[in-house]
């Protein structure tokens, strides 16, 4: 068993809470939590946000079971490297990089 309900149950158990306590802390009924933990229903986006905020869990992990350092799943290593590099730039340089990328897109669409 490795679905979202299983991960939510794990969060609850790590915090030594029973279903009633955990459900109350995230704003749902104990019955609703029970259904989610058993895999019979999916949590609402509001419930997911509440769990993320209250228990400081990685939302990507909560949704998919896959973890990443910054909570983002990248398409490929180039995308990750680009984002990491971009975050180190000042605002002026960030805008310049965006303009260059937009120019590259326009030029690639121009027929020769």
C-alpha positions in Angstrom: 0.0 0.0 0.0 1.6 3.3 -1.1 -1.2 5.7 -2.0 -1.9 9.2 -0.7 -4.0 7.7 2.1 -1.1 5.6 3.3 1.2 8.7 3.4 -1.4 10.7 5.3 -1.8 7.9 7.8 2.0 7.9 8.2 2.0 11.7 8.9 -0.7 11.2 11.5 1.2 8.3 13.2 4.5 10.2 13.1 2.7 12.9 15.1 1.2 10.4 17.6 -2.3 11.5 16.9 -5.5 9.4 16.7 -7.8 9.9 13.7 -10.1 12.4 15.6 -7.2 14.6 16.7 -5.6 14.6 13.3 -8.9 15.2 11.4 -9.7 18.1 13.7 -6.2 19.6 13.1 -6.7 19.7 9.4 -10.4 20.6 9.4 -12.2 17.4 8.3 -14.3 14.8 10.0 -12.9 11.6 11.5 -15.0 9.6 9.1 -13.7 11.5 6.1 -10.1 10.9 7.3 -10.8 7.2 7.7 -12.1 7.0 4.1 -9.0 8.8 2.9 -6.6 6.6 4.8 -8.3 3.4 3.6 -8.0 4.7 0.0 -11.8 4.9 -0.5 -11.7 8.7 -1.2 -9.3 11.3 -2.1 -8.5 14.4 0.0 -9.7 17.8 -1.3 -7.2 20.4 -2.3 -8.1 22.3 0.9 -7.3 19.2 3.0 -3.9 18.8 1.2 -3.0 22.4 1.7 -4.0 22.1 5.4 -1.8 19.0 5.8 1.1 20.7 4.0 0.8 23.9 6.1 0.1 22.3 9.5 2.7 19.4 9.2 5.3 21.0 6.9 5.3 18.1 4.4 6.5 18.2 0.8 3.4 18.5 -1.3 5.0 16.7 -4.2 5.8 13.8 -1.9 2.3 13.9 -0.4 0.7 13.7 -3.9 3.0 11.4 -5.7 5.2 9.6 -3.2 8.2 11.1 -5.1 10.4 13.4 -3.2 12.7 16.2 -4.4 14.9 18.7 -2.7 12.8 21.8 -3.4 9.3 20.2 -3.9 9.5 20.6 -7.7 9.6 17.8 -10.2 11.8 18.7 -13.2 11.4 17.4 -16.7 15.1 16.8 -17.2 18.5 17.7 -15.6 18.8 20.8 -17.9 15.6 22.3 -16.6 16.8 21.8 -13.0 20.2 23.3 -13.7 18.6 26.3 -15.4 16.2 27.0 -12.5 19.0 26.6 -10.0 21.2 29.0 -12.0 18.4 31.5 -12.6 17.6 31.7 -8.8 21.2 33.0 -8.2 20.8 35.9 -10.6 19.8 39.5 -9.7 16.6 40.9 -11.0 18.2 42.7 -13.9 19.9 39.5 -15.1 16.8 37.4 -14.6 14.9 39.8 -16.9 17.7 39.6 -19.5 17.6 35.8 -19.5 13.8 35.8 -20.0 14.2 38.2 -22.9 16.9 36.0 -24.5 14.8 32.9 -24.1 11.8 34.7 -25.7 14.0 35.8 -28.6 15.3 32.3 -29.1 11.7 31.0 -29.3 10.7 33.8 -31.8 13.8 33.0 -34.0 13.1 29.3 -34.0 9.6 30.0 -35.4 10.9 32.2 -38.2 11.1 30.4 -41.5 14.4 30.8 -43.4 
